[in-house]
Amino acid sequence: MNEYSSANQHAGGVAISQDNLVELMHRLETTLDNAYSCEEAFALLDEYVELVATTEEAEQLMPLVKNHLDLCPDCRDEFEILLHILKTADSTPDE
């Protein structure tokens, strides 16, 4: 049994790929001390989307939401969907 196999057994037998480990380390390195949870970011997501759609200052005005979106693919997907809906609604002519 090599060191990696032994370490995996001590960690409940869960293997972590090199790519997953690198991604985890990147997230730990870029997470701010007062980072938002998914729930906190989601509560502000509509406001952030409107800022992104109307101004370049969204990142400066809401850096913790931006940081969370950079690290969380699920919340980033929600953001992109909302932004697409907002841009589509703005470009649709009124009837």
N, C-alpha and C positions, 0 to 999 in steps of 0.2 A: 504494500500500500504506500503510495507516494504522499508527500506533504499536503498536496491539494486535496486528495481524496480524504485524508485524515481530517483536514480542516472542514471539509463539507459535512462529514459525519457529525462533527461537534456542533455545526450550525444547523442541525436538523436535517441534514442530507440534501439541502437545497444547493444546487450548483448555480454559480453566477458566471455568465460568459464574460470574456474580456471586454466586449463592447458594452455590456450592461454595467460593468464595473467602472469603465471610463465615463459613461453617461452619469452614473450616480456621483462620481467624484466631481464632475463638472457642475452638477446641480448643487452639491454641497458648497462648492467654491463660490458660486454666483448667487446663492441665496442670501438675502439681506437679513440682518439680525431681527428686524421687526417685520419680516415677510408675511404677506397675507396668506390665509388658508384659501382653499377653493371657495368656500362659503362666503368669505369676506370679499374676495375678488368678484365673484358672481353678483353680489349685491350692488356693486358699483359698475358692472360691465356695461349696462345701457348708457350710463353717463360717459364712460370712457369711449364707447363706440361713437357717440355723438361728437365728442371732442376730436377724435381721430378724423372723422368725416369733415369737420369744419375748420380745423386748425392744426398746425404743425406742433403745437405746444403740449399735446396730450401727454407725452412722455415726461415732460418737466412738471406738469400739473398733477399727474397721478403716477409717480414713479413706482410705487409699490404694486399697482395693478399691472404696469408694464413688466416689472420683474417677475410677477407671478405668471403672466402669459408667456414670457420667455422660457419658463421652466416647466409649464404644465400643458402638455399637448391636448388634453381634454378641454380645458378652459380656452386654450387658443383656438380650437375648433369652434367652440361656441361663439367666440369673438368674431371669427371670420364669417360665420353664418350670419350673425347679426349685422355686421358691416355690409355684407353683400345685400341683405334685405333692405337696409337703409339706403344704400346707393341705388338699388333697383327702384325703390319707391320714389326717390328724388328724381329719377330720370324718366319715370312714367308720366306722360302728359295727363293733365286733369281732364275728366270727361264732363 
